[in-house]
Amino acid sequence: MEVCELCGRDEVDTTVHHLVPKEMGGTFGETANLCIPCHKQIHALYTNQEIAARLATIRDLREDEKLSSFIKWIRKQPSTKLMKIRKSNERKRKGR
């Protein structure tokens, strides 16, 4: 159990998030340990191209309008709660 670098919740299972997606050249770049809901939310909202272009730091992610409201909400959730994250309709239209 670790601390999510995005939402700050502790005692959560984390996954490694490549700040620049691997397919966009970030294989050996910086990473962040994110809880599963935060990691899934990023990829549910944005394509890898969008992430690489404007969301390649923790600060950028925290300051993003859509993610900041999610972060505000997730911080209030218990670390044991797993929630279902779905792709946004806008993201579904964009494809991968």
Secondary structure per residue as TSV (DSSP state, phi and psi in degrees):
chain	resnum	aa	ss	phi	psi
A	1	M	-	360.0	136.6
A	2	E	B	-135.9	-171.3
A	3	V	-	-106.3	135.0
A	4	C	-	-75.3	127.5
A	5	E	T	-73.1	-13.4
A	6	L	T	-95.4	-54.4
A	7	C	T	-93.4	-18.7
A	8	G	-	83.9	-0.1
A	9	R	-	-66.4	143.2
A	10	D	-	-110.1	170.9
A	11	E	S	56.5	44.4
A	12	V	B	-118.9	152.8
A	13	D	-	-74.2	136.1
A	14	T	E	-119.3	158.3
A	15	T	E	-124.5	159.8
A	16	V	E	-87.2	123.1
A	17	H	E	-108.2	122.7
A	18	H	E	-78.9	117.5
A	19	L	S	-60.0	-36.2
A	20	V	S	-108.0	118.2
A	21	P	-	-52.1	145.4
A	22	K	G	-54.6	-42.5
A	23	E	G	-68.7	-11.9
A	24	M	G	-105.9	16.4
A	25	G	T	99.0	10.1
A	26	G	T	-97.5	16.6
A	27	T	T	-52.7	-43.4
A	28	F	T	-107.6	15.6
A	29	G	S	-86.6	-170.3
A	30	E	-	-67.8	148.0
A	31	T	E	-128.7	166.9
A	32	A	E	-138.5	145.5
A	33	N	E	-89.7	113.8
A	34	L	E	-119.0	146.3
A	35	C	E	-65.5	158.6
A	36	I	H	-59.2	-45.3
A	37	P	H	-60.9	-42.1
A	38	C	H	-63.3	-44.2
A	39	H	H	-61.5	-46.3
A	40	K	H	-65.1	-37.4
A	41	Q	H	-64.0	-41.1
A	42	I	H	-56.6	-49.7
A	43	H	H	-75.9	-19.6
A	44	A	H	-75.6	-29.0
A	45	L	H	-92.6	-31.9
A	46	Y	-	-132.2	147.8
A	47	T	-	-76.7	164.0
A	48	N	H	-61.3	-33.3
A	49	Q	H	-64.6	-43.1
A	50	E	H	-65.3	-41.4
A	51	I	H	-61.5	-47.4
A	52	A	H	-63.9	-37.8
A	53	A	H	-76.0	-36.4
A	54	R	H	-142.3	2.2
A	55	L	-	-130.2	43.1
A	56	A	-	-95.4	13.2
A	57	T	S	-136.8	159.4
A	58	I	H	-60.4	-39.8
A	59	R	H	-60.5	-46.0
A	60	D	H	-59.2	-41.9
A	61	L	H	-64.7	-45.2
A	62	R	H	-64.8	-33.0
A	63	E	H	-85.6	-10.4
A	64	D	S	-65.3	134.7
A	65	E	H	-57.3	-48.5
A	66	K	H	-68.4	-42.8
A	67	L	H	-72.0	-34.0
A	68	S	H	-63.5	-37.3
A	69	S	H	-69.3	-36.7
A	70	F	H	-64.6	-44.6
A	71	I	H	-61.2	-42.9
A	72	K	H	-58.7	-41.5
A	73	W	H	-71.3	-47.0
A	74	I	H	-65.6	-31.1
A	75	R	T	-59.7	-25.8
A	76	K	T	-85.9	-8.6
A	77	Q	S	-88.9	144.1
A	78	P	-	-64.4	146.9
A	79	S	T	-64.8	-18.7
A	80	T	T	-84.8	-13.6
A	81	K	-	-78.9	126.4
A	82	L	-	-106.2	131.6
A	83	M	-	-120.1	156.3
A	84	K	-	-84.9	127.7
A	85	I	-	-111.3	126.7
A	86	R	-	-115.0	149.4
A	87	K	-	-60.0	139.1
A	88	S	-	-67.9	155.3
A	89	N	H	-59.6	-39.4
A	90	E	H	-61.7	-42.9
A	91	R	H	-68.2	-36.0
A	92	K	H	-60.8	-39.5
A	93	R	H	-68.2	-28.9
A	94	K	H	-78.4	-21.8
A	95	G	-	78.4	-157.6
A	96	R	-	-76.4	360.0
